Amino acid sequence: MKDIMRVKCLISAEVESLLNQQIKKEAQSSAIYLAMASWCDRNGFDGSSTYFFKQAEEERHHQLKFFKYVLDMGGTSISPDITGLKIEYNSFREVFEDALDQEVSVTQSIKSIAARCHKEQDYVTLEFLNWFLKEQREEEYKARRALELFEVIGEEGTGRWQIDKHVGDIKYNSEA
């Protein structure tokens, strides 16, 4: 039966495995952002907490898109187990540094899947991944801009309060 199902699957076993790894990465990103939201909330950074709650929801949405795609292509989606999350940060800035690192890691992972799909001439999955590559451009931009607020505003005096206030205002304009 397994061989018959594999024949009906529209993606290779390797691409399916990579997509399931991405499902886990997206779930982990969502959980990381929830941990960041919690830390920010506990430390009085309400604007940043709201920002990270929104990011967590977005990552969960991405996870579900990958999950559904694998199923739609006849594969088996695997619901991941997420453990070992960092819940404490040494500084407000460290939260945003980790957020940028997380987004860069997700981008690299999606690029690796795209490279494999290109090698296999899996143009259907490449087309699916294009949406995520555009999304990652936006996500990395917002993470970098948030981190830049620390340089522009500074953390002295009311700096952290100003940064917290402005984080939610960061917009990405692809037309610019």
N, C-alpha and C positions, 0 to 999 in steps of 0.2 A: 504494500500500500504506500509506503514511504516513497518508493521510486516513482510511482504513478503521480503522486502529489508534487514531487520535485519537477517532473516533466511539465506539469500544468502551471508551475510557478514562473512568473514572468521576469524574475530577477535571479541572478546566480546565487549559489550558497554563500559565496564570499561577500557579495554586496548585501545580502540579507544579514549576514553576521555584522558587517560594518554599520548597517542601519540600526540594528539592535544595540550596538555599542553607542550609537548616537542617541538612541532613545534613553539609554542610561545617563549619558552626559547631559541631556536636556533636563531629565528628572533631578540629577545632581545639582545642576545650575539653579533650578527652581528652589530646591532645598537650601542651597547656599544663600540665595537671596532672601529666603525667609529667615535664616539665621542672622543675616545682616540687618534685616528689618527689626528683628527682635532686639539686637544689640543697640541699634540706633534708638529705638523706643525706650529701652531701659536707661539710656544715657541722655535722654532729653532732646534728641534730634528728630522731632516729629516729621518735618518735611522730608528728611532722608528716609525715615521709616516708611512713609507713604510711597516714596519713590521705589524703594526696594520691594515693597508688597506688590506694586504694579509690575516690576521686573519679574518677580517670582511667578505671577500669573501668566505673563507672556511666555516664559520658559516652559511652563506647564502646557500651554497651548501648542508650543513647538513640539514638545514631546508627543502630544496626542496626534499631531499631523504626521509625524514620522510613524507612529504606531499604526495609524489607519492606513497609511500608504503601503506598509509592508503587508498588511492584511489584504488590501485591495489588489496587490500584485500576486496574491496566492501564497505568500510566505507566512511564517509564524512570528508574531510579535511577542516579545518577552517583557513582562512587567518587571522592572528592576528593583533590587533591594538597595537602598541607599543607607550607608553607615559612615561613621567616622567624620562627621561634619565639624568644622571649626565653628565654635559658638562665641568665642571671646577674641577681642581685638585689642591691641596695645594702644591704638589711637583712632580717632575719627578718620584721619587720612588713610590709615592702613585698610580700612573697610573699602575705600574707593580704589586703592591700589590693587587689592584682591579682586574687586569687581572687574577692573580692566583686564587683569591677568586671566580671569575666567572667560571673558568675551573673546580674547585672543585665542585661547585654547579651543573654544567652540568653533571659531572660524577655521583654525588649522585642521580640526577634525573633519569639518564639512568639505574643506578643500581636498583632503585625502580621499574621502569617499568619491568626490567628483573625479579625481585623477584615476581612481580604479574604474569608475563607470566609463570614462573616456577610453581607457585601455580596452575594456570589454565591448566598446561601442554600444553601451546601454544608454541610448539617447533619451529614452523616456525618463529614467531616473535622473539624468543630467538636467532635463527640463524641470523636474520637480525640485531639484537642489538649487536651481537658479533663484527661486524665491528666497531661500534661506541665505544664499550668498548676499543678496541685496539687503536682507534684514540684518545680517551681521555687519554690513558696512554702517548701517544706522546705529546698531548697538555699540560697536566700537567707538563711533563718533561721540555718542552720548557719554560713554564711560570716560573717554579722554577729556571731554569738555568738563565733566564733573571734577575730575582730578585737577584740571587747569585752574579751577576756582580757588584751589589752595594757594596757587602761585599768584594769581591776580589779586585776590582779596587778602590773603594771609590769614593766619590763625590767631593773631594777637587781638586783644580787646574783644570786640564783638565779631571778630572775623568768622569764628565757627558758626555763630548764629546766622550771619549773612550767607555763608556757604550753604547751610542747612535750608535757608529760605529760598535760595536760587536754584538748588538742584532740580526741583520739580519743574522749573521753567525751561530747561534745556530742550530745544527742538532741533530736529534734523530737517534740513531743507535740501532735498536732492536736486533741486533746480539751481541752487547757488553754485 
